[in-house]
């Protein structure tokens, strides 16, 4: 996913060098960026959720 995001950003900069780039090109990197955000937040929260669940079961 990060390779796809990097490729879209590079393509965005390449197209921005032209005279009139289409509007959708500027929004193209937002989809992989949003997916990276949600998966990163999930991976960040997993250890805390398992710790909270373990404390709740033993308590």
Secondary structure, DSSP 4 states (H G I P E B T S, - for coil): -HHHHHHHHHHHHHHHTSSS--HHHHHTHHHHHHHHHHHHHHHHHHHHHHHHHHHHHH-
